[in-house]
Amino acid sequence: MENPVSKILALHFALLLFGVLVVPAFASGPGVLQIEEAEWDIGTVKEEDGILEHTIFFKNAGNDPLVIENVVSDCNCAAASYTKSAVEPGGRGEIRLTFDPSKRYGPFRRKIRVSALAGGNRHIATIPVFGEVLPREKAPSESHIFRTGSGLNLSSISALFGTVAQGEESSASIGIYNSTDRTLPVYFACDPRYDFISVDAPYVLEPGTADRVVIRCSVPEGGYYGPFAFRVVPFAGGVKQEPVINAVGTVTENFSGADTVNRPVAVLETKYLDFGVVDIRRTYSASVELKNEGSRRLIVRRITGNDIIRARLPDGTVIRPGSSAFVTVTLDARSIDRLPAGDIIAVVTNDPLNPVQYIRVAARRE
């Protein structure tokens, strides 16, 4: 039987591969790319309002021409276009943002990441986008398609948090509906290992009524690091229900105001480790070099693994500039029948431009 958490993390890894901007090593500090409006507060909007537009201006506060290289968001609900020509020193350009509220319910908070080149350096800025979407009127049977055995229906069984910085809160909301003709007491249970997760929910649903459960993720500074995958289990009438809600995300330290020039640079020797054909009676080990090619010390925050693939490099390991450490990966081939086509190891560090990197692990039975 496949490990469901591994499958969720593998999906999250694929989303990260295709949804996150890959940033080269050269970057500049704050001050050159100046965003004139620090955030876009959309406020409360309706799903049927259609695509919203907003223009934010930026200034080149440096001494060299500045070119916007890319503008990306951490979800497919927001998009951007921008000034393509070079902006001279002291000049201004614009970033035109759009937000599509369709199929986006409840409060949300996302980030737009702006990457620019000037004087041979890369400059990074982020623009928070947040607000609340009121869903359009739908029949409960239309919007709550996941049915449990006790008459509790759910609008979704997935809560994707994306990347969550320590000290900040991210939330996801899921619709719930009582399809019965009786009052239904409802509550939700989280994995106690993740004490940074909480759930707001009504305790009682009257017959034929709908509401929303809000799942919150808030990690204190210096708390949990790395990917998480957990189940939020619904209970109705005191009885555990299926299906459960799968929630995934990745926690990094808060890099607000971080120096992106004089920084640690985490570089993995490889991001794919193939043990090849293995004997299920044996245990296999390999090492992956983790280099610090930056100018500040690199701190290992966390290395993840599971009961089949173990990865070890002690939390808090410090790698000086120009030095290396090794991640030891151990495969228990006795459980190879439960290994998915590819499993992953997350390497979490204090590199502000690339805080989470992944090693994909593969193996095959004889």
Disulfide bonds with the S-S distance in Angstrom:
Cys75-Cys77 2.21
